[in-house]
Amino acid sequence: MDVNPDKLNAFMGKMVGDMGAAANAALVKVGDRLGLYKALAAKGPMTPADLAKASDTNERCIREWLSAQAAAGYVDYDAATGKFHMQPEQKMAFADEDSPVFIGAIGDVMSAIVLDEPKISEAFKTGKGVGWNDRAECLFCGTARFFRASYRHHLVQEWLPALDGVVDKLERGAKVADVGCGHGISTRLMAKAFPKSRFFGFDAHPGSIDAARRATEGEGLGDRLSFATATAKTFPSNDYDLVCFFDCLHDMGDPVGALKHVATTMAKDGTCMLVEPFANDRLEQNLNPVGSLFYAASTMICTPASMAQEVGLALGAQAGEGRLHDVARQAGLTRFRRATETPFNLILEARA
C-alpha cells in the first residue's frame, strides 16, 4: 500500500476525536441525569469538591467527570484556581432545557443505540428489523426530550406560519391530528398556542400515549386535547384541517399507505405537514456532520423500525425532499412544496 503519512495522521487524529466524542456521550448522560451541568451552570466556578457537595455525589468521581468534560471542551477549567465553570454557550447546550440548542438529552438516545446493538446486528442478518416497541425504554424519553427544543422554538413561531392559510384556521378554530405524537410535546405546544382549536394525538406505542396523557394533567387544556393509541393507517377520520407528522413518517413501514389514509381523514381543503430530518436528495450532498449523525441514527433506529412493519419501505432518515415528494404523490397528495427549513429539519406541505 502507498500510504501518505500526513493523510494517515490526519485520519487517526479525526478518529481520536470521534472516539472521544462517542465515549463522552455516556458522560453527557451522567451529567444530565445527576444535574451536574445545571449545578455547575448555576453555582460555578466550582472545585470538584464544590460540585460533589452541591449534587450529593462522590468527589473523586466528579473530579474525573469534570476533567473529561474540560478535555472535551464541554466545560472550562481555570488552572490558577483549580475551578471549573461553563461559558454561556455551554450552558445553553447542556444546562438549559428551554434553550433552542439544548442537547443534554442526546445521552439517552446514544445509550439506547448502544444497548440495542445486539438486536440491530441480528437485524442486519435477518432483514426483519427491530420494532419501536422492542427498543430500550430510554429511547422514548430521550427522543421526546431531544426534539422538544426545536419544536418549542420553531413549531408555532415559524413552521405553522409557513403553511398556506393554516394559522388563520387555527386561530378561528380547527381540528388537528398529530400522528406519531410520541409523548405529545408537539401536540401540547399547538394546543396552548391556539385555544379555539382541538387537537388529537395518535401513536402506535401505548407507553408513549400514557406518558403524553400524564404530561397533560394539570395544564388546563380540558377536552381540547386528547391522546389515543392508533397507527398512522387506523387513526379515525374527523375532517381534520391539519394533519402533522413530526420526525416520524420515515420510520413507518408503509408511509405511502399512511398518507393515503391521511387523504381520507382530512377536510377537503386540509393540509398535511411533514417535518422530516434535513437531507439533500443525493448521498454525496449529505456527506457532512449533519448527515453523519442522521445516517447513524437511521441505521440504528429509523430503518430497522420501518423494516419491522408491514411493507417495510425503509425510507431512512435521509430520504430527502424528492423521495418524500414521490411518496406523497403515490398517496394522492399532489400539491407538495417545501414550506421552510432549519439546519436540521425539512418542513413540507402536502395537499390533495
C-alpha positions as CSV (number, residue, x, y, z in Angstrom):
1,M,0.0,0.0,0.0
2,D,1.1,3.5,-0.8
3,V,0.2,5.3,2.4
4,N,0.5,9.0,2.8
5,P,1.8,9.6,6.3
6,D,0.2,13.1,6.6
7,K,-3.2,11.8,5.5
8,L,-2.8,8.8,7.9
9,N,-2.0,11.1,10.8
10,A,-4.9,13.4,10.0
11,F,-7.3,10.5,9.7
12,M,-6.1,9.0,13.0
13,G,-6.5,12.4,14.6
14,K,-10.1,12.5,13.4
15,M,-10.7,9.1,14.8
16,V,-9.3,10.0,18.2
17,G,-11.7,13.0,18.2
18,D,-14.6,10.8,17.2
19,M,-13.9,8.1,19.8
20,G,-13.6,10.8,22.5
21,A,-17.0,12.2,21.5
22,A,-18.5,8.7,21.5
23,A,-17.1,8.0,24.9
24,N,-18.3,11.3,26.3
25,A,-21.9,10.6,25.2
26,A,-22.2,8.4,28.3
27,L,-20.7,11.2,30.4
28,V,-23.2,13.6,29.0
29,K,-26.0,11.3,30.2
30,V,-24.4,11.2,33.7
31,G,-24.2,14.9,33.8
32,D,-27.8,15.3,32.7
33,R,-29.2,12.5,34.9
34,L,-27.4,13.8,38.1
35,G,-28.0,17.5,37.4
36,L,-24.2,18.2,37.2
37,Y,-24.4,20.7,34.3
38,K,-27.3,22.6,35.9
39,A,-25.5,22.8,39.3
40,L,-22.3,24.0,37.6
41,A,-24.1,26.5,35.5
42,A,-26.0,27.9,38.4
43,K,-23.2,28.0,41.0
44,G,-19.9,27.8,39.2
45,P,-16.9,28.3,39.1
46,M,-16.6,25.2,41.4
47,T,-14.0,22.8,42.5
48,P,-14.7,19.1,42.2
49,A,-15.5,19.1,46.0
50,D,-17.9,22.0,45.5
51,L,-19.8,20.3,42.7
52,A,-19.8,17.0,44.6
53,K,-21.4,18.7,47.7
54,A,-23.9,20.6,45.6
55,S,-25.0,17.4,43.7
56,D,-24.7,14.9,46.6
57,T,-22.2,12.8,44.7
58,N,-18.7,11.4,45.2
59,E,-15.8,13.9,44.9
60,R,-13.4,11.5,43.2
61,C,-15.9,10.5,40.5
62,I,-16.8,14.2,40.0
63,R,-13.2,15.2,39.6
64,E,-12.7,12.6,36.8
65,W,-16.0,13.6,35.1
66,L,-15.1,17.3,35.2
67,S,-11.6,16.5,33.8
68,A,-13.2,14.6,30.9
69,Q,-15.7,17.4,30.2
70,A,-12.9,20.0,30.2
71,A,-10.8,17.9,27.8
72,A,-13.8,17.7,25.5
73,G,-14.4,21.4,25.7
74,Y,-17.8,20.9,27.3
75,V,-16.8,22.9,30.4
76,D,-13.8,25.2,31.1
77,Y,-11.0,24.8,33.6
78,D,-9.0,27.6,35.3
79,A,-5.6,26.1,36.4
80,A,-4.9,29.1,38.6
81,T,-7.9,28.4,40.9
82,G,-8.5,24.7,40.2
83,K,-12.1,25.5,39.5
84,F,-14.4,24.6,36.6
85,H,-17.1,26.7,35.0
86,M,-19.3,26.9,32.0
87,Q,-19.4,29.5,29.2
88,P,-22.9,30.9,28.3
89,E,-22.9,28.8,25.1
90,Q,-22.1,25.6,27.0
91,K,-24.9,26.4,29.5
92,M,-27.4,26.7,26.6
93,A,-26.4,23.3,25.2
94,F,-26.2,21.3,28.4
95,A,-27.9,23.1,31.3
96,D,-31.0,25.0,30.0
97,E,-33.8,22.7,28.8
98,D,-35.7,25.6,27.4
99,S,-32.8,26.7,25.2
100,P,-33.2,26.3,21.4
101,V,-29.9,24.4,21.3
102,F,-30.3,22.1,24.3
103,I,-28.8,18.7,23.6
104,G,-28.4,17.3,27.1
105,A,-30.9,14.6,26.2
106,I,-28.7,13.1,23.5
107,G,-27.1,10.8,26.1
108,D,-30.4,8.9,26.4
109,V,-30.6,8.3,22.7
110,M,-27.0,7.3,22.4
111,S,-27.4,4.9,25.4
112,A,-30.4,3.2,23.6
113,I,-28.3,2.8,20.4
114,V,-25.6,1.0,22.3
115,L,-27.9,-1.1,24.4
116,D,-29.8,-2.3,21.4
117,E,-26.7,-3.0,19.2
118,P,-27.2,-6.8,19.5
119,K,-30.7,-6.5,18.2
120,I,-29.6,-4.3,15.3
121,S,-26.7,-6.6,14.4
122,E,-29.2,-9.5,14.3
123,A,-31.5,-7.5,12.1
124,F,-28.6,-6.9,9.7
125,K,-28.5,-10.7,9.2
126,T,-32.2,-11.4,9.1
127,G,-33.6,-8.2,7.5
128,K,-36.5,-8.3,9.8
129,G,-35.8,-5.0,11.5
130,V,-36.4,-4.0,15.2
131,G,-39.7,-2.6,16.1
132,W,-40.2,0.6,18.1
133,N,-41.8,-1.5,20.9
134,D,-38.7,-3.6,21.2
135,R,-36.3,-0.8,21.9
136,A,-34.6,0.3,25.1
137,E,-37.0,2.4,27.1
138,C,-34.7,5.3,27.4
139,L,-35.0,5.8,23.6
140,F,-38.6,7.0,24.1
141,C,-37.9,9.6,26.7
142,G,-34.7,10.6,25.1
143,T,-36.3,11.2,21.7
144,A,-39.0,13.3,23.3
145,R,-36.6,15.5,25.1
146,F,-34.2,15.8,22.2
147,F,-36.9,17.1,19.8
148,R,-38.5,19.3,22.4
149,A,-36.1,22.2,21.9
150,S,-36.7,22.5,18.1
151,Y,-40.4,22.1,18.5
152,R,-40.6,24.7,21.3
153,H,-38.7,27.3,19.3
154,H,-39.8,26.7,15.8
155,L,-43.2,25.0,15.5
156,V,-45.6,27.8,16.4
157,Q,-43.3,30.6,15.6
158,E,-42.1,29.5,12.1
159,W,-43.3,26.2,10.8
160,L,-47.1,26.7,11.1
161,P,-47.0,30.2,9.7
162,A,-45.1,28.9,6.7
163,L,-48.1,26.8,5.7
164,D,-50.6,28.3,3.4
165,G,-53.6,29.6,5.4
166,V,-53.2,27.2,8.3
167,V,-52.6,29.7,11.2
168,D,-55.8,31.6,10.2
169,K,-57.8,28.3,10.5
170,L,-56.1,27.5,13.9
171,E,-57.0,30.9,15.2
172,R,-60.6,30.6,14.2
173,G,-60.9,27.0,15.4
174,A,-59.7,24.0,13.6
175,K,-59.2,20.2,14.1
176,V,-55.7,18.9,14.1
177,A,-54.3,15.3,14.2
178,D,-50.7,14.8,15.4
179,V,-49.8,11.4,14.0
180,G,-46.9,9.6,15.7
181,C,-47.1,12.1,18.5
182,G,-44.9,10.3,20.9
183,H,-45.0,11.9,24.3
184,G,-47.2,14.7,22.9
185,I,-44.8,17.6,23.2
186,S,-45.7,19.0,19.7
187,T,-49.5,18.4,20.3
188,R,-49.4,20.3,23.6
189,L,-47.4,23.2,22.2
190,M,-50.0,23.7,19.4
191,A,-53.0,23.3,21.9
192,K,-51.6,26.0,24.1
193,A,-51.0,28.4,21.2
194,F,-54.4,28.0,19.6
195,P,-57.1,27.9,22.3
196,K,-60.0,27.8,19.8
197,S,-58.8,24.6,18.1
198,R,-59.0,20.9,19.0
199,F,-56.0,18.6,18.9
200,F,-55.9,14.8,18.7
201,G,-52.6,13.0,19.3
202,F,-52.1,9.4,18.0
203,D,-49.2,7.0,18.4
204,A,-48.9,3.2,18.0
205,H,-46.8,2.9,21.1
206,P,-49.1,2.6,24.2
207,G,-46.3,3.7,26.6
208,S,-45.8,6.9,24.8
209,I,-49.6,7.7,24.8
210,D,-49.6,7.0,28.6
211,A,-46.7,9.5,29.0
212,A,-48.5,12.1,26.9
213,R,-51.6,11.8,29.0
214,R,-49.6,12.2,32.2
215,A,-47.8,15.2,30.9
216,T,-51.1,16.9,30.0
217,E,-52.6,16.6,33.5
218,G,-52.9,20.0,35.2
219,E,-52.2,22.0,32.1
220,G,-55.8,23.2,31.8
221,L,-56.3,22.1,28.2
222,G,-59.5,20.3,29.0
223,D,-61.3,18.4,26.2
224,R,-59.5,20.4,23.5
225,L,-56.7,17.9,23.7
226,S,-56.8,14.1,23.7
227,F,-54.5,11.2,23.0
228,A,-55.2,7.7,21.7
229,T,-53.3,4.6,20.7
230,A,-53.6,4.2,16.9
231,T,-51.4,3.7,13.9
232,A,-50.9,6.1,11.0
233,K,-53.3,3.9,8.9
234,T,-56.0,3.4,11.6
235,F,-56.5,6.8,13.4
236,P,-60.1,7.9,13.0
237,S,-61.3,10.2,10.3
238,N,-62.5,13.6,11.5
239,D,-62.3,16.1,8.6
240,Y,-59.0,17.4,10.0
241,D,-57.9,20.8,8.9
242,L,-54.3,19.9,9.6
243,V,-52.6,16.5,10.0
244,C,-49.0,16.6,11.3
245,F,-46.1,14.1,11.1
246,F,-43.2,15.2,13.3
247,D,-40.0,13.3,12.5
248,C,-41.8,10.0,12.1
249,L,-43.0,9.4,8.6
250,H,-39.7,7.9,7.5
251,D,-39.9,5.5,10.5
252,M,-43.1,4.0,9.2
253,G,-43.3,0.7,7.3
254,D,-45.9,1.9,4.8
255,P,-45.6,5.7,4.5
256,V,-47.5,5.7,1.3
257,G,-50.4,3.9,3.0
258,A,-50.2,6.3,5.9
259,L,-50.5,9.3,3.6
260,K,-53.3,7.6,1.6
261,H,-55.2,7.3,5.0
262,V,-54.4,11.0,5.7
263,A,-56.1,11.9,2.4
264,T,-59.3,10.3,3.6
265,T,-59.3,11.8,7.0
266,M,-58.7,15.5,6.1
267,A,-61.2,18.1,5.2
268,K,-61.4,18.9,1.5
269,D,-59.1,21.9,1.9
270,G,-57.0,20.2,4.6
271,T,-53.2,20.4,4.9
272,C,-50.7,17.7,5.8
273,M,-47.4,18.9,7.4
274,L,-44.4,16.6,7.2
275,V,-41.5,17.6,9.5
276,E,-38.5,15.4,8.4
277,P,-34.8,15.4,9.1
278,F,-32.9,17.7,6.8
279,A,-31.4,15.9,3.8
280,N,-30.5,16.6,0.2
281,D,-31.6,14.2,-2.5
282,R,-28.2,12.8,-3.3
283,L,-25.8,10.9,-1.0
284,E,-22.8,12.9,-1.9
285,Q,-24.7,16.1,-0.8
286,N,-25.2,14.6,2.7
287,L,-21.6,13.7,3.5
288,N,-21.2,16.2,6.2
289,P,-21.6,16.3,10.1
290,V,-25.4,16.5,10.0
291,G,-25.5,13.7,7.5
292,S,-23.1,11.6,9.7
293,L,-25.4,12.0,12.7
294,F,-28.6,11.3,10.8
295,Y,-27.3,8.4,8.8
296,A,-26.0,6.8,12.0
297,A,-29.4,7.3,13.8
298,S,-31.2,6.0,10.7
299,T,-29.0,2.8,10.6
300,M,-29.6,2.1,14.3
301,I,-33.2,3.4,14.8
302,C,-35.2,4.5,11.8
303,T,-34.5,2.0,9.1
304,P,-34.8,-1.1,11.4
305,A,-38.1,0.3,12.8
306,S,-39.6,0.6,9.3
307,M,-38.3,-2.9,8.3
308,A,-40.1,-4.4,11.3
309,Q,-43.5,-3.2,10.0
310,E,-45.7,-4.2,7.1
311,V,-44.3,-3.2,3.7
312,G,-41.1,-2.1,5.3
313,L,-40.3,0.6,2.8
314,A,-37.4,1.8,4.9
315,L,-37.1,5.4,3.7
316,G,-34.5,6.2,6.3
317,A,-33.8,9.5,8.0
318,Q,-32.0,10.9,4.9
319,A,-34.7,10.2,2.3
320,G,-34.6,13.8,1.0
321,E,-37.4,16.0,-0.4
322,G,-37.5,14.3,-3.8
323,R,-38.2,10.9,-2.3
324,L,-40.7,12.2,0.1
325,H,-42.5,14.1,-2.7
326,D,-42.7,10.8,-4.6
327,V,-44.3,9.1,-1.5
328,A,-46.9,11.9,-1.2
329,R,-47.7,11.7,-4.9
330,Q,-48.3,8.0,-4.8
331,A,-50.6,8.6,-1.9
332,G,-52.7,11.1,-3.9
333,L,-51.3,14.3,-2.3
334,T,-50.4,16.0,-5.5
335,R,-49.7,19.5,-4.2
336,F,-46.4,19.4,-2.5
337,R,-43.8,22.1,-1.5
338,R,-41.0,22.8,0.9
339,A,-42.6,25.4,3.3
340,T,-39.5,26.2,5.2
341,E,-36.4,24.6,6.7
342,T,-33.9,24.6,9.5
343,P,-30.4,23.2,9.5
344,F,-31.9,20.0,11.0
345,N,-35.4,19.8,9.5
346,L,-37.4,20.0,6.3
347,I,-40.9,21.3,6.7
348,L,-43.0,20.0,3.8
349,E,-46.6,20.9,2.9
350,A,-48.8,18.3,1.1
351,R,-52.4,18.7,-0.1
352,A,-54.8,16.6,-2.1
